[in-house]
Amino acid sequence: MEKARIQAYGFGLILVLLVASGALAYTLRYLKVEPDSMADFERIPLQKDQWQGTQILFSEATYEVLNATETTMRTYSSGGDLMPVLFIGYFEDQKYGSQIHSPRHCLPGSGWGILSHRQEKIEVNGRILPINYVIIGAKESRQLMYYWFETRSGTITGEFALKFNLFLNALFMKPTDAAFIRLTVNIRPGASIKAGEEVLHEFLTDFLTQIENSLPFSSI
């Protein structure tokens, strides 16, 4: 009799867990909390001090693959040989097939290989910014890349941390929007990586505030 009672209790507990899991899965997949505002990349100037920017447009096929709500890509020049390229993709909602594409997955398919990758924390305007520090290569070409993610919880560098953050925001009925921010600069053959680091740091010093203010997370 006692054994039957324990079995019934165990069955009831499993049933409750299954129902709760199903309700949670439904909530995460189908219930959407709209952000109060969208990204506004017009807040990032094309001309500032010594910097002159040029907007770059993708092909329609590329926009379809990215499946982002808003994107911007610009090349900036300050008169030197090294020109930073800024790309930002804002995703209003990541639960319906419009999730952020990690460079780790996209680069090999576009002919670039990851030569070096590590997570770092750099100082910009007196604050610490966590980034992914990546060196990529294709034949004789090399680029230095910084990238990170912005969400309702702040700056994130890891792809798994981004997924977990998405889960938590959905669980607590918060918007699941996020942004991918990438900075790249070409490194000439034989040139030092240090020169690329310096120009990206100079660019972030002048533009990081505007970049963050263009996203709907800055007031949170």
Sequence and secondary structure as in RCSB ss.txt:
>XXXX:A:sequence
MEKARIQAYGFGLILVLLVASGALAYTLRYLKVEPDSMADFERIPLQKDQWQGTQILFSEATYEVLNATETTMRT
YSSGGDLMPVLFIGYFEDQKYGSQIHSPRHCLPGSGWGILSHRQEKIEVNGRILPINYVIIGAKESRQLMYYWFE
TRSGTITGEFALKFNLFLNALFMKPTDAAFIRLTVNIRPGASIKAGEEVLHEFLTDFLTQIENSLPFSSI
>XXXX:A:secstr
 HHHHHHHHHHHHHHHHHHHHHHHHHHHHH     SS   GGGS SEETTEEEEE    HHHHHHH  SEEEEEE
EESSSS   EEEEEEES SSSS     HHHHHHHTT EEEEEEEEEEEETTEEEEEEEEEEEETTEEEEEEEEEE
ETTEEE  HHHHHHHHHHHHHTT    EEEEEEEEEE TT  HHHHHHHHHHHHHHHHHHHHHTSTTTT 
